[in-house]
Amino acid sequence: QVQLVESGGGLVQPGGSLRLSCGASGITLDYYSIAWFRQVPGKEREGVSCISRNGGAAHYTDSAKGRFSMSRDYDKNMVFLQMNSLKPEDTAVYYCAAAGSLPYCYYYVTSDYAFWGQGSQVTVSS
C-alpha cells in the first residue's frame, strides 16, 4: 500500500518560514517525479515545485521562485519544501504527489500523479 504523508504545516505570520515534509511508504521516491501542489477552496489545485524522475534541479512555478526550495532525502525516502518569505496568498492546503511514469514534472498536470498525500494546511496571517 502506497502512502504519502505530509507534515509541517501550520500558522505563520507574513514574512515567516515553514518547512513541509513528505514521507513515502510503499514506493521509492527515487523512481518517481515528485511535486508539491497547493489548493485553496473554490480554486483548482496548482503546482508549486517539483523534481523530475530523470533528475536535475528542482523546478518552481512563478509563485514559488526565489522563496521556496524543494529537496529530497534519498536515504529517508522523503521530500521537503522550505518556504520562506511567506505571504497571505500562500495560504492553502499543500499536497505532495508522486508520478511513476512521468520523466519530466514541470507541466503540473494533476492527473499525471497517481499518489497523493492527505494535505497539510498552511495559513499565513498576522
C-alpha positions as CSV (number, residue, x, y, z in Angstrom):
1,Q,0.0,0.0,0.0
2,V,1.4,3.3,-1.0
3,Q,1.2,6.2,1.4
4,L,2.5,9.8,1.2
5,V,2.2,11.7,4.4
6,E,2.8,15.5,4.7
7,S,3.7,17.3,7.8
8,G,5.0,20.7,8.9
9,G,2.1,23.0,8.1
10,G,0.7,25.5,10.4
11,L,0.0,29.1,11.1
12,V,2.8,31.6,10.4
13,Q,3.0,35.4,10.2
14,P,3.7,37.1,6.9
15,G,7.4,37.0,6.2
16,G,7.9,33.8,8.2
17,S,9.0,30.4,7.2
18,L,7.7,26.8,7.2
19,R,9.2,23.5,6.1
20,L,6.9,20.9,4.8
21,S,7.9,17.3,4.8
22,C,6.5,14.4,2.7
23,G,7.4,10.8,3.7
24,A,6.7,7.9,1.5
25,S,6.0,4.2,2.2
26,G,5.3,1.5,-0.4
27,I,7.3,3.3,-3.1
28,T,10.8,4.5,-3.5
29,L,10.7,8.2,-4.4
30,D,14.0,8.0,-6.4
31,Y,12.0,6.4,-9.2
32,Y,9.2,9.0,-9.2
33,S,8.7,12.6,-10.3
34,I,7.6,14.3,-7.1
35,A,5.6,17.6,-7.0
36,W,4.2,19.9,-4.4
37,F,0.8,21.3,-5.2
38,R,-1.5,23.6,-3.3
39,Q,-5.2,24.3,-3.3
40,V,-7.5,26.9,-1.8
41,P,-11.3,26.5,-1.6
42,G,-13.0,27.1,-4.9
43,K,-9.9,27.1,-7.0
44,E,-8.1,24.4,-8.9
45,R,-5.0,22.7,-7.5
46,E,-1.9,24.4,-8.7
47,G,1.7,23.3,-9.0
48,V,4.3,24.9,-6.7
49,S,7.5,22.9,-7.2
50,C,8.7,19.6,-8.5
51,I,11.7,17.3,-9.1
52,S,11.6,15.1,-12.1
53,R,12.3,11.4,-12.1
54,N,15.1,11.9,-14.5
55,G,16.9,14.1,-12.0
56,G,18.1,17.6,-12.4
57,A,17.4,20.7,-10.4
58,A,14.0,21.4,-8.8
59,H,11.5,23.4,-10.8
60,Y,9.5,26.2,-9.4
61,T,6.4,27.9,-10.6
62,D,6.4,31.7,-10.6
63,S,4.6,31.8,-7.3
64,A,7.4,30.0,-5.6
65,K,10.6,31.2,-7.4
66,G,13.1,32.8,-5.1
67,R,11.2,32.0,-1.9
68,F,10.7,28.2,-1.9
69,S,13.2,25.4,-2.1
70,M,12.5,21.8,-2.7
71,S,14.8,19.0,-1.8
72,R,15.0,15.2,-1.5
73,D,16.5,12.9,1.1
74,Y,17.1,9.6,-0.7
75,D,18.1,7.8,2.4
76,K,14.9,8.7,4.3
77,N,12.7,8.4,1.2
78,M,11.4,11.9,1.9
79,V,11.0,15.3,0.1
80,F,10.8,18.7,1.6
81,L,9.6,22.1,0.7
82,Q,11.3,25.0,2.5
83,M,9.0,28.1,2.3
84,N,10.5,31.5,3.2
85,S,9.1,35.0,3.0
86,L,5.6,33.6,3.2
87,K,2.7,35.8,2.0
88,P,-1.0,35.6,2.9
89,E,-1.6,34.5,-0.7
90,D,0.4,31.3,0.1
91,T,-2.4,30.2,2.4
92,A,-3.6,26.9,1.1
93,V,-3.6,23.1,1.7
94,Y,-0.3,21.8,0.3
95,Y,-0.1,18.3,-1.2
96,C,2.9,16.2,-2.2
97,A,2.3,13.9,-5.2
98,A,4.3,11.2,-7.0
99,A,4.2,10.1,-10.6
100,G,6.0,7.0,-11.7
101,S,5.6,7.3,-15.5
102,L,6.4,11.0,-15.8
103,P,10.0,11.7,-16.8
104,Y,9.6,15.5,-16.5
105,C,7.4,17.1,-13.9
106,Y,7.1,20.7,-14.9
107,Y,3.7,20.6,-16.6
108,Y,2.0,20.1,-13.2
109,V,-0.9,18.1,-14.6
110,T,-2.7,16.6,-11.6
111,S,-4.0,13.6,-13.5
112,D,-0.4,12.5,-14.2
113,Y,0.2,11.9,-10.4
114,A,-1.0,8.5,-9.2
115,F,-0.2,9.0,-5.5
116,W,-1.2,11.9,-3.2
117,G,-0.7,12.8,0.4
118,Q,-3.6,13.9,2.6
119,G,-2.6,17.5,2.5
120,S,-1.1,19.9,5.1
121,Q,-2.8,23.3,5.9
122,V,-0.5,26.4,5.6
123,T,-2.0,29.6,6.9
124,V,-0.1,32.9,6.6
125,S,-1.8,35.6,8.7
126,S,-1.0,38.2,11.2
